Amino acid sequence: MQAIEISQPGGPEVLRLAARPLPRAGRGEALVRVLAAGVNRPDVLQRRGAYAPPPGASDLPGLEVAGVIEGGDLDGTGFAAGDAVCALVAGGGYAEHCAVPVAQILPVPAGLSFAEAASLPETFFTVWSNVYDRAQLAPGEVLLVQGGSSGIGVTAIQLAHALGNRVLATAGSDEKCRACVELGAARAINYRTEDFVAVAREFTGGRGVDVILDMVAGDYVPRELQCLADDGRLVLIALLGGARATVDLGAVLRRRLVITGSTLRPRPVEFKAAIARRLRSEVWPLIEAGRIRPVVYRTFPLAEAAAAHALMESSLHVGKIVLETDPQAREKPAARAAATAS
C-alpha cells in the first residue's frame, strides 16, 4: 500500500510517500480500506518529533480515517465487510489501509461523503470527552472555546449550540469570527483586537462562563480563571502557548474552580469505546439531521500531505483539512453502493 512516512523530524518536507506492507487486523480489530484521513495538530507535533505514538501504535501519522471495512475480527460487532465507516485511531491513518479497533469505529453518518466523515472522529471524541465527560457542561451553561475556527473549535461550537449551550469563541480575524457566529457562537471575539476576559464577563453580566475549552494554555490560564464563574471548569487539551503558567491558587480555593486537562491518544480502547457509544447515540443523529455539519476547509491527495501540513501550520484555514487516498473519497456511501449494485 501507499503511505506517508516521516523520514526524520522536521518541517512539512520530511513527509514522504512510501510503499508499506498492508497492516494486519488483530484481535478486536478491522482492516479498513482508507478513502480519506483527517489532518490534525498532533500529526504536526509527531512530524516535528515532539509527540511519539503510544506503544504498539503505527509509526505512521494520522488519527482519523474514513473508508470501507475489508475484513477482520468482526463477529458480534454489528459491523461487516463492505460497511462504510469512520474511526479514531492511535496512528496509521495516512495510508491506503489501516488496522482499526472495532470499538472505535462509527458508521459514516447518512448524507456525508467519506472525506466529510474523515473530519469527524478526532475532534468529536476530543470535545465530547473533555467538554461533556470531564467538564460536565450542562444545558444552559456558557462555554468559551479558545481557537473557535480550528477543527476542535468548529466542532465544540456546533455541538454545544445543538445541545442547548450559549457559546463564546475566540479567533484571530474578523473573517474567522464571522465563521464562528455562522456555526452557532453567540459572540465571537477577535483576540487580536479585543480582550476576551472583558467580553466574556460583559456577555455574562459579570458572572463569568461555566466552562472553557483551551488549547493555548501558557499565559492564557490566569486570564481564563478571571473569565470563569464560581464553580467554573477550565479544560486544557493542548499547550500551543506554553506549558507553564502563574496561577492565583487563592482564587481557585475561594471560587471552587477546577483546572483539568487530558490527552486522548494514549487512552485505552475501552475508554475510547465508551465515547464512541455516546457519540453514536447522542451526536450522530444530530449530524444526520443537519443540526451539526462537517466543516472541511480543503482536501489534498495523500501524496500532497506536506502541503496539507503547511496549510495547517499557517492557521489560515477554518475547520478541517483532509487527505484523500482515493477519488471515491468525495462520494457518499449510499451513492457508491447504488453505483456498485448497478
Disulfide bonds with the S-S distance in Angstrom:
none
